[in-house]
């Protein structure tokens, strides 16, 4: 995948890319409702900064400047984006289904509703571990030291 393709995925959230000695930092803004699942984020590679935009959280994702570390970091950010977009889409779908069910309850009589049954086509539903990093990030975690 070329540089344009990589950045086009990150672009809506990307604030800047910085070189810091032998490191590369991607400064990203995500909506406040988004989570950073531990399975996608190495806590030592991310620092939450003071927010600059209301309703958003501001993070710096840092990796050593080499092909492997940089690619892993970009993949991590893309996974966070995909995960949260899927969560948002599931929430929209849930709200839509609740509204459909609400309409059914408003139109049907009690006897019909008591006989109402739900058939799930795919009985194999897997639950995901939805942990978010809760440990201190940034200076509190010792990743980045304060400078003048």
GUKE-696115 format. One record per residue: residue in three letters; x, y, z of N, C-alpha, C, O in turn; residue number from 0. Coordinates in steps of 0.02 Angstrom, whole numbers, plus 50000, padded with zeros to 5 digits. Example, Ala and Ser with C-alpha at 12.3 -4.5 7.8 and 13.67 -1.06 7.14 Angstrom:
<rs>
resn / npx / npy / npz / capx / capy / capz / cpx / cpy / cpz / opx / opy / opz / resi
ALA / 50660 / 49716 / 50390 / 50615 / 49775 / 50390 / 50660 / 49835 / 50390 / 50712 / 49834 / 50423 / 0
SER / 50642 / 49888 / 50354 / 50684 / 49947 / 50357 / 50645 / 50002 / 50394 / 50670 / 50057 / 50402 / 1
</rs>
This chain:
<rs>
resn / npx / npy / npz / capx / capy / capz / cpx / cpy / cpz / opx / opy / opz / resi
UNK / 50043 / 49941 / 50000 / 50000 / 50000 / 50000 / 50045 / 50062 / 50000 / 50094 / 50065 / 50038 / 0
UNK / 50029 / 50109 / 49958 / 50069 / 50169 / 49953 / 50055 / 50219 / 50009 / 50008 / 50211 / 50048 / 1
UNK / 50096 / 50270 / 50011 / 50091 / 50321 / 50063 / 50023 / 50357 / 50060 / 49993 / 50370 / 50112 / 2
UNK / 49999 / 50372 / 50000 / 49934 / 50406 / 49994 / 49878 / 50364 / 50023 / 49835 / 50389 / 50059 / 3
UNK / 49877 / 50298 / 50008 / 49825 / 50254 / 50033 / 49828 / 50251 / 50109 / 49776 / 50252 / 50142 / 4
UNK / 49888 / 50247 / 50138 / 49896 / 50245 / 50210 / 49867 / 50308 / 50242 / 49829 / 50305 / 50290 / 5
UNK / 49887 / 50365 / 50215 / 49865 / 50429 / 50243 / 49792 / 50443 / 50230 / 49760 / 50479 / 50269 / 6
UNK / 49764 / 50417 / 50176 / 49693 / 50430 / 50163 / 49648 / 50398 / 50216 / 49595 / 50425 / 50231 / 7
UNK / 49670 / 50343 / 50245 / 49632 / 50311 / 50299 / 49639 / 50352 / 50363 / 49590 / 50361 / 50400 / 8
UNK / 49698 / 50378 / 50376 / 49712 / 50416 / 50437 / 49690 / 50489 / 50432 / 49679 / 50522 / 50483 / 9
UNK / 49684 / 50514 / 50371 / 49676 / 50585 / 50358 / 49620 / 50620 / 50399 / 49631 / 50674 / 50424 / 10
UNK / 49560 / 50590 / 50405 / 49507 / 50625 / 50442 / 49525 / 50637 / 50516 / 49496 / 50680 / 50548 / 11
UNK / 49572 / 50599 / 50542 / 49590 / 50603 / 50613 / 49660 / 50631 / 50625 / 49676 / 50652 / 50680 / 12
UNK / 49700 / 50631 / 50574 / 49771 / 50651 / 50578 / 49778 / 50726 / 50586 / 49751 / 50765 / 50548 / 13
UNK / 49816 / 50746 / 50637 / 49830 / 50817 / 50648 / 49900 / 50835 / 50624 / 49911 / 50888 / 50595 / 14
UNK / 49949 / 50790 / 50637 / 50017 / 50802 / 50613 / 50058 / 50738 / 50619 / 50040 / 50691 / 50655 / 15
UNK / 50113 / 50738 / 50583 / 50163 / 50686 / 50588 / 50229 / 50722 / 50604 / 50248 / 50768 / 50569 / 16
UNK / 50262 / 50700 / 50658 / 50323 / 50733 / 50679 / 50381 / 50684 / 50685 / 50372 / 50626 / 50701 / 17
UNK / 50440 / 50710 / 50672 / 50502 / 50673 / 50683 / 50530 / 50697 / 50749 / 50541 / 50757 / 50759 / 18
UNK / 50543 / 50650 / 50795 / 50572 / 50666 / 50860 / 50632 / 50620 / 50869 / 50625 / 50562 / 50888 / 19
UNK / 50691 / 50647 / 50855 / 50754 / 50608 / 50855 / 50745 / 50546 / 50811 / 50736 / 50553 / 50750 / 20
UNK / 50747 / 50486 / 50841 / 50740 / 50424 / 50802 / 50669 / 50397 / 50803 / 50657 / 50338 / 50790 / 21
UNK / 50621 / 50440 / 50818 / 50551 / 50419 / 50824 / 50506 / 50457 / 50776 / 50523 / 50512 / 50753 / 22
UNK / 50450 / 50427 / 50762 / 50399 / 50458 / 50721 / 50336 / 50463 / 50764 / 50317 / 50414 / 50796 / 23
UNK / 50304 / 50521 / 50765 / 50244 / 50531 / 50805 / 50186 / 50550 / 50760 / 50190 / 50597 / 50720 / 24
UNK / 50131 / 50513 / 50766 / 50069 / 50529 / 50731 / 50022 / 50560 / 50782 / 50002 / 50527 / 50830 / 25
UNK / 50004 / 50622 / 50772 / 49958 / 50657 / 50816 / 49888 / 50650 / 50787 / 49874 / 50671 / 50731 / 26
UNK / 49844 / 50620 / 50827 / 49779 / 50598 / 50804 / 49725 / 50625 / 50851 / 49734 / 50626 / 50912 / 27
UNK / 49669 / 50647 / 50822 / 49610 / 50666 / 50861 / 49554 / 50616 / 50847 / 49536 / 50605 / 50789 / 28
UNK / 49528 / 50586 / 50900 / 49472 / 50540 / 50895 / 49413 / 50568 / 50934 / 49423 / 50605 / 50983 / 29
UNK / 49352 / 50552 / 50913 / 49293 / 50573 / 50952 / 49298 / 50547 / 51024 / 49326 / 50493 / 51036 / 30
UNK / 49271 / 50585 / 51071 / 49273 / 50565 / 51142 / 49242 / 50497 / 51155 / 49261 / 50463 / 51202 / 31
UNK / 49194 / 50478 / 51114 / 49159 / 50415 / 51125 / 49200 / 50354 / 51103 / 49183 / 50298 / 51120 / 32
UNK / 49254 / 50366 / 51066 / 49295 / 50311 / 51042 / 49337 / 50281 / 51097 / 49357 / 50316 / 51144 / 33
UNK / 49351 / 50217 / 51091 / 49392 / 50180 / 51138 / 49457 / 50160 / 51106 / 49463 / 50157 / 51045 / 34
UNK / 49507 / 50148 / 51148 / 49571 / 50122 / 51126 / 49580 / 50052 / 51156 / 49608 / 50045 / 51210 / 35
UNK / 49556 / 50001 / 51121 / 49561 / 49933 / 51149 / 49634 / 49912 / 51157 / 49676 / 49924 / 51114 / 36
UNK / 49648 / 49880 / 51213 / 49716 / 49857 / 51228 / 49742 / 49809 / 51175 / 49802 / 49806 / 51163 / 37
UNK / 49697 / 49773 / 51144 / 49720 / 49725 / 51093 / 49748 / 49760 / 51031 / 49783 / 49728 / 50992 / 38
UNK / 49733 / 49824 / 51022 / 49759 / 49861 / 50964 / 49812 / 49913 / 50982 / 49848 / 49936 / 50938 / 39
UNK / 49817 / 49931 / 51046 / 49861 / 49986 / 51065 / 49912 / 49964 / 51117 / 49893 / 49938 / 51169 / 40
UNK / 49974 / 49974 / 51102 / 50027 / 49964 / 51151 / 50030 / 50027 / 51194 / 50044 / 50081 / 51169 / 41
UNK / 50015 / 50019 / 51258 / 50010 / 50077 / 51302 / 50073 / 50118 / 51305 / 50071 / 50177 / 51321 / 42
UNK / 50130 / 50087 / 51290 / 50194 / 50123 / 51293 / 50205 / 50165 / 51230 / 50252 / 50205 / 51227 / 43
UNK / 50162 / 50156 / 51180 / 50172 / 50192 / 51117 / 50122 / 50249 / 51106 / 50122 / 50280 / 51053 / 44
UNK / 50079 / 50261 / 51156 / 50028 / 50313 / 51148 / 50027 / 50359 / 51208 / 50034 / 50337 / 51265 / 45
UNK / 50017 / 50422 / 51195 / 50012 / 50471 / 51248 / 49952 / 50515 / 51234 / 49944 / 50542 / 51179 / 46
UNK / 49908 / 50523 / 51285 / 49851 / 50567 / 51276 / 49873 / 50637 / 51295 / 49903 / 50648 / 51348 / 47
UNK / 49858 / 50685 / 51253 / 49876 / 50755 / 51264 / 49814 / 50795 / 51283 / 49758 / 50769 / 51283 / 48
UNK / 49825 / 50857 / 51301 / 49770 / 50902 / 51316 / 49729 / 50911 / 51253 / 49755 / 50922 / 51199 / 49
UNK / 49662 / 50905 / 51261 / 49619 / 50909 / 51202 / 49619 / 50980 / 51174 / 49623 / 51029 / 51211 / 50
UNK / 49615 / 50984 / 51109 / 49615 / 51048 / 51075 / 49547 / 51064 / 51044 / 49532 / 51121 / 51029 / 51
UNK / 49507 / 51012 / 51036 / 49441 / 51020 / 51005 / 49389 / 50990 / 51051 / 49397 / 50933 / 51074 / 52
UNK / 49335 / 51026 / 51064 / 49281 / 51001 / 51106 / 49251 / 50939 / 51074 / 49237 / 50937 / 51014 / 53
UNK / 49241 / 50888 / 51115 / 49211 / 50826 / 51091 / 49261 / 50776 / 51064 / 49242 / 50723 / 51040 / 54
UNK / 49325 / 50792 / 51067 / 49377 / 50749 / 51040 / 49432 / 50738 / 51091 / 49443 / 50779 / 51136 / 55
UNK / 49467 / 50682 / 51085 / 49526 / 50667 / 51125 / 49586 / 50670 / 51078 / 49582 / 50651 / 51020 / 56
UNK / 49642 / 50694 / 51104 / 49702 / 50705 / 51064 / 49757 / 50658 / 51087 / 49777 / 50660 / 51146 / 57
UNK / 49783 / 50617 / 51042 / 49834 / 50568 / 51058 / 49895 / 50576 / 51014 / 49890 / 50598 / 50956 / 58
UNK / 49953 / 50558 / 51041 / 50014 / 50552 / 51002 / 50033 / 50478 / 51003 / 50045 / 50450 / 51057 / 59
UNK / 50036 / 50447 / 50945 / 50058 / 50378 / 50937 / 50130 / 50381 / 50914 / 50145 / 50412 / 50863 / 60
UNK / 50175 / 50349 / 50950 / 50246 / 50355 / 50938 / 50277 / 50287 / 50924 / 50261 / 50237 / 50956 / 61
UNK / 50322 / 50285 / 50874 / 50358 / 50224 / 50858 / 50429 / 50242 / 50838 / 50443 / 50296 / 50811 / 62
UNK / 50473 / 50195 / 50850 / 50542 / 50203 / 50826 / 50540 / 50205 / 50750 / 50500 / 50169 / 50719 / 63
UNK / 50582 / 50247 / 50720 / 50580 / 50254 / 50648 / 50618 / 50198 / 50614 / 50677 / 50204 / 50597 / 64
UNK / 50582 / 50143 / 50604 / 50605 / 50088 / 50563 / 50543 / 50057 / 50531 / 50487 / 50069 / 50554 / 65
UNK / 50553 / 50019 / 50480 / 50496 / 49994 / 50441 / 50447 / 49953 / 50483 / 50387 / 49963 / 50479 / 66
UNK / 50473 / 49907 / 50523 / 50430 / 49864 / 50563 / 50389 / 49903 / 50614 / 50328 / 49896 / 50616 / 67
UNK / 50422 / 49944 / 50654 / 50387 / 49982 / 50706 / 50337 / 50031 / 50677 / 50282 / 50038 / 50702 / 68
UNK / 50357 / 50065 / 50623 / 50313 / 50114 / 50592 / 50251 / 50080 / 50563 / 50195 / 50104 / 50572 / 69
UNK / 50261 / 50024 / 50529 / 50204 / 49987 / 50500 / 50158 / 49961 / 50555 / 50097 / 49963 / 50547 / 70
UNK / 50186 / 49936 / 50610 / 50146 / 49912 / 50666 / 50105 / 49968 / 50695 / 50046 / 49959 / 50712 / 71
UNK / 50135 / 50027 / 50702 / 50099 / 50084 / 50731 / 50042 / 50106 / 50685 / 49986 / 50119 / 50709 / 72
UNK / 50055 / 50110 / 50620 / 50002 / 50129 / 50573 / 49946 / 50078 / 50574 / 49887 / 50096 / 50573 / 73
UNK / 49964 / 50014 / 50576 / 49913 / 49962 / 50580 / 49872 / 49968 / 50644 / 49811 / 49958 / 50643 / 74
UNK / 49905 / 49984 / 50698 / 49871 / 49993 / 50762 / 49820 / 50050 / 50758 / 49763 / 50042 / 50780 / 75
UNK / 49839 / 50106 / 50729 / 49794 / 50163 / 50722 / 49736 / 50145 / 50677 / 49678 / 50161 / 50692 / 76
UNK / 49750 / 50111 / 50621 / 49697 / 50091 / 50575 / 49649 / 50042 / 50609 / 49588 / 50044 / 50596 / 77
UNK / 49674 / 49998 / 50651 / 49632 / 49951 / 50687 / 49586 / 49987 / 50736 / 49528 / 49969 / 50744 / 78
UNK / 49612 / 50038 / 50770 / 49571 / 50078 / 50816 / 49515 / 50112 / 50777 / 49458 / 50113 / 50800 / 79
UNK / 49532 / 50140 / 50719 / 49482 / 50173 / 50677 / 49429 / 50123 / 50655 / 49369 / 50137 / 50661 / 80
UNK / 49449 / 50066 / 50629 / 49401 / 50015 / 50606 / 49357 / 49990 / 50663 / 49297 / 49984 / 50655 / 81
UNK / 49388 / 49977 / 50720 / 49351 / 49953 / 50778 / 49297 / 50002 / 50798 / 49239 / 49982 / 50809 / 82
UNK / 49314 / 50066 / 50802 / 49266 / 50116 / 50824 / 49213 / 50131 / 50772 / 49155 / 50145 / 50789 / 83
UNK / 49231 / 50130 / 50708 / 49181 / 50139 / 50656 / 49131 / 50081 / 50657 / 49071 / 50092 / 50648 / 84
UNK / 49155 / 50021 / 50670 / 49110 / 49964 / 50675 / 49064 / 49971 / 50735 / 49005 / 49957 / 50731 / 85
UNK / 49092 / 49994 / 50792 / 49050 / 50006 / 50852 / 48996 / 50057 / 50837 / 48938 / 50048 / 50857 / 86
UNK / 49014 / 50111 / 50802 / 48964 / 50162 / 50784 / 48910 / 50133 / 50739 / 48851 / 50148 / 50748 / 87
UNK / 48931 / 50093 / 50690 / 48882 / 50063 / 50644 / 48836 / 50015 / 50681 / 48776 / 50012 / 50668 / 88
UNK / 48864 / 49976 / 50727 / 48823 / 49930 / 50768 / 48774 / 49969 / 50810 / 48716 / 49948 / 50819 / 89
UNK / 48795 / 50026 / 50837 / 48751 / 50067 / 50878 / 48694 / 50095 / 50835 / 48636 / 50096 / 50857 / 90
UNK / 48710 / 50118 / 50774 / 48657 / 50142 / 50728 / 48608 / 50086 / 50712 / 48547 / 50096 / 50712 / 91
UNK / 48635 / 50027 / 50698 / 48592 / 49969 / 50682 / 48549 / 49951 / 50742 / 48490 / 49936 / 50734 / 92
UNK / 48578 / 49951 / 50802 / 48540 / 49937 / 50862 / 48483 / 49986 / 50871 / 48426 / 49966 / 50884 / 93
UNK / 48496 / 50050 / 50863 / 48444 / 50101 / 50870 / 48389 / 50091 / 50818 / 48330 / 50099 / 50832 / 94
UNK / 48410 / 50073 / 50757 / 48361 / 50060 / 50704 / 48316 / 50001 / 50722 / 48255 / 50004 / 50714 / 95
UNK / 48346 / 49948 / 50747 / 48307 / 49888 / 50766 / 48262 / 49903 / 50826 / 48206 / 49877 / 50829 / 96
UNK / 48285 / 49943 / 50874 / 48243 / 49962 / 50930 / 48183 / 50001 / 50905 / 48127 / 49990 / 50929 / 97
UNK / 48194 / 50047 / 50858 / 48138 / 50085 / 50831 / 48088 / 50040 / 50794 / 48028 / 50050 / 50798 / 98
UNK / 48114 / 49991 / 50757 / 48070 / 49943 / 50723 / 48028 / 49905 / 50775 / 47968 / 49897 / 50766 / 99
UNK / 48061 / 49882 / 50827 / 48025 / 49845 / 50879 / 47975 / 49889 / 50915 / 47920 / 49866 / 50931 / 100
UNK / 47993 / 49951 / 50927 / 47947 / 49998 / 50958 / 47884 / 50007 / 50915 / 47828 / 50010 / 50941 / 101
UNK / 47894 / 50012 / 50849 / 47837 / 50020 / 50803 / 47792 / 49958 / 50805 / 47731 / 49964 / 50802 / 102
UNK / 47822 / 49899 / 50810 / 47783 / 49838 / 50815 / 47741 / 49839 / 50879 / 47682 / 49822 / 50877 / 103
UNK / 47772 / 49858 / 50934 / 47736 / 49860 / 50998 / 47680 / 49911 / 50998 / 47628 / 49901 / 51030 / 104
UNK / 47688 / 49965 / 50963 / 47636 / 50017 / 50960 / 47577 / 49994 / 50918 / 47520 / 50014 / 50932 / 105
UNK / 47589 / 49953 / 50866 / 47536 / 49934 / 50819 / 47499 / 49870 / 50839 / 47440 / 49862 / 50822 / 106
UNK / 47532 / 49824 / 50874 / 47503 / 49759 / 50888 / 47467 / 49758 / 50955 / 47481 / 49799 / 50999 / 107
UNK / 47420 / 49712 / 50962 / 47386 / 49704 / 51025 / 47428 / 49659 / 51072 / 47476 / 49628 / 51050 / 108
UNK / 47409 / 49657 / 51135 / 47447 / 49622 / 51186 / 47453 / 49548 / 51172 / 47507 / 49519 / 51181 / 109
UNK / 47399 / 49516 / 51149 / 47401 / 49444 / 51135 / 47452 / 49428 / 51079 / 47489 / 49379 / 51084 / 110
UNK / 47454 / 49469 / 51029 / 47502 / 49458 / 50974 / 47573 / 49468 / 50999 / 47619 / 49431 / 50980 / 111
UNK / 47583 / 49517 / 51041 / 47650 / 49531 / 51067 / 47674 / 49476 / 51114 / 47734 / 49461 / 51115 / 112
UNK / 47629 / 49445 / 51151 / 47649 / 49391 / 51196 / 47671 / 49330 / 51156 / 47711 / 49290 / 51181 / 113
UNK / 47647 / 49322 / 51096 / 47667 / 49267 / 51054 / 47729 / 49283 / 51011 / 47753 / 49241 / 50974 / 114
UNK / 47753 / 49343 / 51018 / 47811 / 49365 / 50978 / 47873 / 49326 / 50996 / 47889 / 49318 / 51055 / 115
UNK / 47908 / 49301 / 50945 / 47970 / 49262 / 50955 / 48023 / 49290 / 50909 / 48008 / 49318 / 50856 / 116
UNK / 48084 / 49282 / 50929 / 48141 / 49305 / 50889 / 48183 / 49245 / 50869 / 48203 / 49205 / 50911 / 117
UNK / 48196 / 49239 / 50805 / 48240 / 49187 / 50780 / 48305 / 49219 / 50756 / 48304 / 49263 / 50712 / 118
UNK / 48360 / 49198 / 50785 / 48425 / 49223 / 50764 / 48452 / 49174 / 50712 / 48458 / 49114 / 50726 / 119
UNK / 48468 / 49199 / 50653 / 48491 / 49155 / 50599 / 48558 / 49122 / 50615 / 48567 / 49063 / 50600 / 120
UNK / 48603 / 49158 / 50646 / 48668 / 49132 / 50663 / 48674 / 49126 / 50739 / 48688 / 49175 / 50773 / 121
UNK / 48661 / 49066 / 50766 / 48662 / 49059 / 50838 / 48731 / 49065 / 50869 / 48737 / 49069 / 50930 / 122
UNK / 48782 / 49066 / 50829 / 48851 / 49070 / 50855 / 48872 / 49143 / 50859 / 48900 / 49171 / 50812 / 123
UNK / 48860 / 49173 / 50917 / 48878 / 49243 / 50927 / 48938 / 49244 / 50974 / 48934 / 49217 / 51030 / 124
UNK / 48992 / 49276 / 50952 / 49052 / 49280 / 50994 / 49057 / 49349 / 51024 / 49047 / 49399 / 50990 / 125
UNK / 49071 / 49351 / 51088 / 49081 / 49414 / 51122 / 49154 / 49432 / 51122 / 49198 / 49389 / 51127 / 126
UNK / 49167 / 49497 / 51115 / 49236 / 49521 / 51113 / 49254 / 49553 / 51179 / 49212 / 49580 / 51214 / 127
UNK / 49318 / 49549 / 51196 / 49345 / 49584 / 51254 / 49351 / 49657 / 51235 / 49389 / 49673 / 51189 / 128
UNK / 49316 / 49701 / 51270 / 49312 / 49771 / 51251 / 49349 / 49816 / 51300 / 49323 / 49867 / 51322 / 129
UNK / 49410 / 49796 / 51317 / 49448 / 49835 / 51365 / 49479 / 49896 / 51332 / 49502 / 49893 / 51275 / 130
UNK / 49479 / 49950 / 51368 / 49513 / 50010 / 51345 / 49572 / 50022 / 51391 / 49570 / 50005 / 51450 / 131
UNK / 49624 / 50050 / 51363 / 49681 / 50066 / 51404 / 49659 / 50115 / 51458 / 49630 / 50167 / 51443 / 132
UNK / 49673 / 50098 / 51520 / 49653 / 50140 / 51575 / 49713 / 50163 / 51615 / 49707 / 50204 / 51661 / 133
UNK / 49771 / 50136 / 51599 / 49832 / 50156 / 51633 / 49851 / 50226 / 51612 / 49833 / 50248 / 51557 / 134
UNK / 49888 / 50263 / 51655 / 49910 / 50330 / 51636 / 49952 / 50327 / 51573 / 49992 / 50281 / 51564 / 135
UNK / 49943 / 50376 / 51531 / 49983 / 50380 / 51470 / 50025 / 50443 / 51473 / 50010 / 50488 / 51511 / 136
UNK / 50076 / 50445 / 51431 / 50117 / 50505 / 51426 / 50166 / 50512 / 51483 / 50196 / 50463 / 51504 / 137
UNK / 50174 / 50572 / 51508 / 50222 / 50586 / 51561 / 50210 / 50543 / 51622 / 50258 / 50520 / 51654 / 138
UNK / 50147 / 50531 / 51639 / 50131 / 50491 / 51698 / 50154 / 50419 / 51690 / 50169 / 50385 / 51739 / 139
UNK / 50158 / 50395 / 51629 / 50178 / 50326 / 51617 / 50253 / 50322 / 51601 / 50279 / 50266 / 51593 / 140
UNK / 50286 / 50378 / 51596 / 50358 / 50378 / 51584 / 50378 / 50371 / 51512 / 50436 / 50359 / 51498 / 141
UNK / 50332 / 50379 / 51465 / 50348 / 50372 / 51395 / 50385 / 50433 / 51369 / 50436 / 50427 / 51336 / 142
UNK / 50359 / 50491 / 51383 / 50387 / 50552 / 51356 / 50406 / 50598 / 51413 / 50367 / 50607 / 51460 / 143
UNK / 50465 / 50626 / 51409 / 50485 / 50672 / 51462 / 50471 / 50743 / 51440 / 50472 / 50758 / 51380 / 144
UNK / 50457 / 50787 / 51487 / 50441 / 50856 / 51473 / 50504 / 50893 / 51452 / 50558 / 50882 / 51481 / 145
UNK / 50499 / 50937 / 51402 / 50556 / 50976 / 51378 / 50537 / 51049 / 51374 / 50478 / 51066 / 51376 / 146
UNK / 50586 / 51090 / 51367 / 50575 / 51162 / 51358 / 50559 / 51177 / 51286 / 50548 / 51234 / 51268 / 147
</rs>
